Amino acid sequence: MPRRPIGEKAMTPAERQRRHRDIVTQHPMTKSEREDLQRLIRNREKVMKTAAVQRSAELLAEFEQQLASIYSWDQDEVWKEAHNAAVETVKATAQAIAERCEELGIPARFAPTISCSWSGRGENAIAQRRGELRSVARSRVDAIEKSALTQGEGDYS
């Protein structure tokens, strides 16, 4: 069907569909072409599944890396300054406590103390919590993988 000259009214959806049907029926696919197309689609699906599994492994590895990370107070300049300021404050406070204990007659071995410490981990410092976090991460990654696989599947027969 010839193309309409420029300036004429655009084709309606029905006309477009009829034109497409006419073109397709003029050159139908051979059985060999259909089989080649099906084979190509199956191969692409296999590649997509492999990529989804690989991405899942990458996500879990990234999570394990984060879970295993321990942050030292001196690896960041802001943390270092904050830590040093806290240590100095605690030293001054400990001195004031010791002086007051001496005034009250409390022996040094029974006197209260104050200290400053840095925890290089958050909630992942506790083994039980790490197990819970791993379980959540695995289930989330599995859901992402299944979603990706489901989107790529189809009936191509």
One Martini backbone bead per residue (centre of mass of N, CA, C, O) as a GRO file, in nm:
protein
  157
    1MET     BB    1   0.096   0.037   0.025
    2PRO     BB    2   0.095   0.352  -0.021
    3ARG     BB    3   0.204   0.647   0.066
    4ARG     BB    4   0.115   0.935   0.186
    5PRO     BB    5   0.111   1.240   0.127
    6ILE     BB    6   0.204   1.528   0.218
    7GLY     BB    7  -0.078   1.687   0.393
    8GLU     BB    8  -0.244   1.468   0.462
    9LYS     BB    9  -0.425   1.270   0.628
   10ALA     BB   10  -0.400   1.073   0.876
   11MET     BB   11  -0.395   0.770   0.988
   12THR     BB   12  -0.568   0.537   1.118
   13PRO     BB   13  -0.548   0.269   1.314
   14ALA     BB   14  -0.692   0.081   1.113
   15GLU     BB   15  -0.512   0.148   0.870
   16ARG     BB   16  -0.247   0.064   0.996
   17GLN     BB   17  -0.325  -0.230   1.051
   18ARG     BB   18  -0.392  -0.307   0.760
   19ARG     BB   19  -0.113  -0.245   0.644
   20HIS     BB   20   0.045  -0.441   0.818
   21ARG     BB   21  -0.106  -0.698   0.732
   22ASP     BB   22  -0.033  -0.680   0.432
   23ILE     BB   23   0.274  -0.697   0.467
   24VAL     BB   24   0.292  -0.964   0.629
   25THR     BB   25   0.131  -1.151   0.421
   26GLN     BB   26   0.340  -1.128   0.186
   27HIS     BB   27   0.580  -1.226   0.421
   28PRO     BB   28   0.596  -1.498   0.561
   29MET     BB   29   0.715  -1.702   0.786
   30THR     BB   30   0.915  -1.947   0.825
   31LYS     BB   31   0.991  -2.219   1.000
   32SER     BB   32   1.292  -2.155   1.029
   33GLU     BB   33   1.256  -1.863   1.134
   34ARG     BB   34   1.096  -1.937   1.386
   35GLU     BB   35   1.310  -2.124   1.512
   36ASP     BB   36   1.533  -1.912   1.527
   37LEU     BB   37   1.376  -1.717   1.709
   38GLN     BB   38   1.333  -1.912   1.945
   39ARG     BB   39   1.633  -1.966   1.999
   40LEU     BB   40   1.711  -1.674   2.059
   41ILE     BB   41   1.522  -1.634   2.298
   42ARG     BB   42   1.634  -1.863   2.478
   43ASN     BB   43   1.923  -1.754   2.491
   44ARG     BB   44   1.850  -1.482   2.621
   45GLU     BB   45   1.723  -1.605   2.874
   46LYS     BB   46   1.978  -1.744   2.980
   47VAL     BB   47   2.145  -1.487   3.008
   48MET     BB   48   1.951  -1.344   3.204
   49LYS     BB   49   1.967  -1.556   3.429
   50THR     BB   50   2.271  -1.536   3.475
   51ALA     BB   51   2.270  -1.232   3.545
   52ALA     BB   52   2.084  -1.253   3.794
   53VAL     BB   53   2.264  -1.441   3.959
   54GLN     BB   54   2.512  -1.260   3.958
   55ARG     BB   55   2.380  -1.013   4.095
   56SER     BB   56   2.311  -1.156   4.356
   57ALA     BB   57   2.602  -1.217   4.436
   58GLU     BB   58   2.692  -0.920   4.445
   59LEU     BB   59   2.494  -0.822   4.663
   60LEU     BB   60   2.588  -1.017   4.885
   61ALA     BB   61   2.884  -0.925   4.888
   62GLU     BB   62   2.829  -0.631   4.964
   63PHE     BB   63   2.689  -0.694   5.229
   64GLU     BB   64   2.923  -0.848   5.365
   65GLN     BB   65   3.116  -0.612   5.357
   66GLN     BB   66   2.948  -0.427   5.540
   67LEU     BB   67   2.919  -0.624   5.782
   68ALA     BB   68   3.250  -0.649   5.820
   69SER     BB   69   3.288  -0.367   5.887
   70ILE     BB   70   3.545  -0.161   6.041
   71TYR     BB   71   3.560   0.146   6.220
   72SER     BB   72   3.795   0.380   6.269
   73TRP     BB   73   3.859   0.679   6.429
   74ASP     BB   74   4.133   0.736   6.230
   75GLN     BB   75   4.001   0.729   5.918
   76ASP     BB   76   3.871   1.010   5.999
   77GLU     BB   77   3.891   1.338   6.062
   78VAL     BB   78   3.626   1.387   6.216
   79TRP     BB   79   3.646   1.146   6.406
   80LYS     BB   80   3.915   1.221   6.533
   81GLU     BB   81   3.830   1.490   6.658
   82ALA     BB   82   3.594   1.378   6.824
   83HIS     BB   83   3.755   1.175   6.989
   84ASN     BB   84   3.962   1.369   7.116
   85ALA     BB   85   3.750   1.547   7.256
   86ALA     BB   86   3.627   1.321   7.429
   87VAL     BB   87   3.882   1.239   7.580
   88GLU     BB   88   3.934   1.514   7.713
   89THR     BB   89   3.665   1.533   7.863
   90VAL     BB   90   3.696   1.269   8.025
   91LYS     BB   91   3.953   1.345   8.175
   92ALA     BB   92   3.835   1.590   8.324
   93THR     BB   93   3.604   1.434   8.457
   94ALA     BB   94   3.775   1.223   8.607
   95GLN     BB   95   3.924   1.430   8.781
   96ALA     BB   96   3.673   1.543   8.925
   97ILE     BB   97   3.585   1.275   9.050
   98ALA     BB   98   3.843   1.214   9.209
   99GLU     BB   99   3.835   1.468   9.385
  100ARG     BB  100   3.559   1.417   9.513
  101CYS     BB  101   3.629   1.141   9.640
  102GLU     BB  102   3.847   1.254   9.825
  103GLU     BB  103   3.660   1.446   9.984
  104LEU     BB  104   3.465   1.189  10.070
  105GLY     BB  105   3.658   0.928  10.123
  106ILE     BB  106   3.702   0.761   9.866
  107PRO     BB  107   3.845   0.506   9.754
  108ALA     BB  108   3.990   0.445   9.453
  109ARG     BB  109   3.890   0.138   9.424
  110PHE     BB  110   3.568   0.255   9.479
  111ALA     BB  111   3.549   0.449   9.262
  112PRO     BB  112   3.416   0.608   9.026
  113THR     BB  113   3.385   0.595   8.664
  114ILE     BB  114   3.503   0.715   8.345
  115SER     BB  115   3.454   0.664   7.985
  116CYS     BB  116   3.597   0.610   7.654
  117SER     BB  117   3.454   0.481   7.345
  118TRP     BB  118   3.489   0.286   7.044
  119SER     BB  119   3.269   0.175   6.788
  120GLY     BB  120   3.323   0.005   6.477
  121ARG     BB  121   3.020  -0.074   6.519
  122GLY     BB  122   2.706  -0.152   6.515
  123GLU     BB  123   2.460  -0.384   6.514
  124ASN     BB  124   2.690  -0.586   6.380
  125ALA     BB  125   2.840  -0.679   6.653
  126ILE     BB  126   2.617  -0.891   6.672
  127ALA     BB  127   2.574  -1.210   6.575
  128GLN     BB  128   2.267  -1.233   6.575
  129ARG     BB  129   2.217  -0.981   6.398
  130ARG     BB  130   2.375  -1.074   6.152
  131GLY     BB  131   2.186  -1.310   6.091
  132GLU     BB  132   1.934  -1.140   6.042
  133LEU     BB  133   2.051  -0.964   5.815
  134ARG     BB  134   2.114  -1.196   5.621
  135SER     BB  135   1.827  -1.300   5.590
  136VAL     BB  136   1.711  -1.041   5.470
  137ALA     BB  137   1.903  -1.015   5.230
  138ARG     BB  138   1.840  -1.285   5.093
  139SER     BB  139   1.535  -1.239   5.054
  140ARG     BB  140   1.565  -0.980   4.883
  141VAL     BB  141   1.743  -1.095   4.657
  142ASP     BB  142   1.550  -1.320   4.573
  143ALA     BB  143   1.320  -1.130   4.490
  144ILE     BB  144   1.476  -0.980   4.271
  145GLU     BB  145   1.546  -1.226   4.101
  146LYS     BB  146   1.256  -1.330   4.049
  147SER     BB  147   1.159  -1.075   3.911
  148ALA     BB  148   1.360  -1.081   3.676
  149LEU     BB  149   1.280  -1.365   3.571
  150THR     BB  150   0.976  -1.309   3.524
  151GLN     BB  151   1.011  -1.074   3.314
  152GLY     BB  152   1.178  -1.276   3.104
  153GLU     BB  153   0.947  -1.456   3.071
  154GLY     BB  154   0.798  -1.690   2.827
  155ASP     BB  155   0.581  -1.797   2.564
  156TYR     BB  156   0.745  -1.925   2.252
  157SER     BB  157   0.558  -2.159   2.097
   0.00000   0.00000   0.00000
